[in-house]
Amino acid sequence: MEKFIPYEKRSKKEKRKLDLSRRGSWGEINPVTRKPTSSKAYNRKKAQDWKWKEPPESCVFSFSSKIFANPIDFPPCGRFIL
């Protein structure tokens, strides 16, 4: 039988070994604390979301044979139906 040594008096290596043996697995549970995002906080993804939204239907253009030589000739909307 081993002699009892209090935890406080053990060496750092022995404490670590004992802690690792006692420590279990969380299994399927994720111990990370989560909270809902604040609606007042700046959200970079939401700020740039306007770029990916569909333009209004009045901005849809149909071109059959017109060729634009100058980039200024393009309509203000970037959505084209050829």
C-alpha positions in Angstrom: 0.0 0.0 0.0 1.3 3.4 -1.0 1.8 6.1 1.6 -0.8 8.9 1.4 0.6 12.2 0.3 -1.7 15.3 0.3 -2.5 16.9 -3.0 -0.9 20.2 -2.0 2.4 18.5 -1.2 2.7 16.6 -4.4 5.0 17.6 -7.2 3.7 19.5 -10.2 4.1 16.4 -12.5 2.2 14.2 -10.0 -0.6 16.7 -9.6 -0.9 16.9 -13.4 -1.0 13.1 -13.7 -3.6 12.8 -11.0 -5.7 15.5 -12.6 -5.6 13.9 -16.0 -6.7 10.5 -14.5 -9.7 12.1 -12.8 -10.7 14.2 -15.7 -13.4 12.7 -17.9 -14.8 13.4 -21.3 -17.7 15.8 -22.0 -19.0 13.3 -24.6 -21.5 15.0 -27.0 -21.8 18.1 -24.8 -19.8 21.2 -25.9 -18.8 23.2 -22.7 -18.4 26.5 -24.5 -20.6 29.2 -23.1 -22.8 30.8 -25.7 -25.0 33.9 -25.7 -27.1 35.5 -28.4 -25.4 38.3 -30.4 -26.3 41.8 -29.5 -28.5 43.6 -32.0 -26.6 46.8 -31.3 -23.2 45.4 -32.1 -21.7 46.0 -35.5 -21.9 43.0 -37.8 -19.6 43.1 -40.8 -21.5 40.4 -42.7 -24.8 42.2 -42.2 -23.2 45.5 -43.3 -22.2 44.1 -46.6 -25.4 42.1 -47.2 -26.8 44.8 -49.4 -24.3 43.8 -52.1 -25.8 40.3 -52.5 -29.5 41.2 -52.4 -31.5 41.1 -55.6 -32.0 44.4 -57.3 -35.5 45.6 -57.9 -37.3 44.3 -60.9 -37.3 47.7 -62.6 -33.5 47.4 -62.8 -33.6 44.3 -65.0 -32.5 45.1 -68.5 -32.8 43.0 -71.7 -30.2 43.6 -74.5 -30.2 41.8 -77.8 -27.6 43.4 -80.0 -26.4 46.6 -78.4 -22.7 46.6 -77.6 -21.3 49.0 -75.0 -18.0 50.5 -75.9 -17.6 52.8 -73.0 -18.2 51.6 -69.4 -20.2 54.7 -68.7 -22.8 53.5 -71.2 -23.7 50.6 -68.9 -26.9 50.9 -67.0 -26.6 51.7 -63.2 -27.7 48.1 -62.3 -25.3 45.2 -62.6 -27.9 42.6 -63.6 -28.3 41.9 -67.3 -30.4 39.4 -69.3 -28.9 38.8 -72.7 
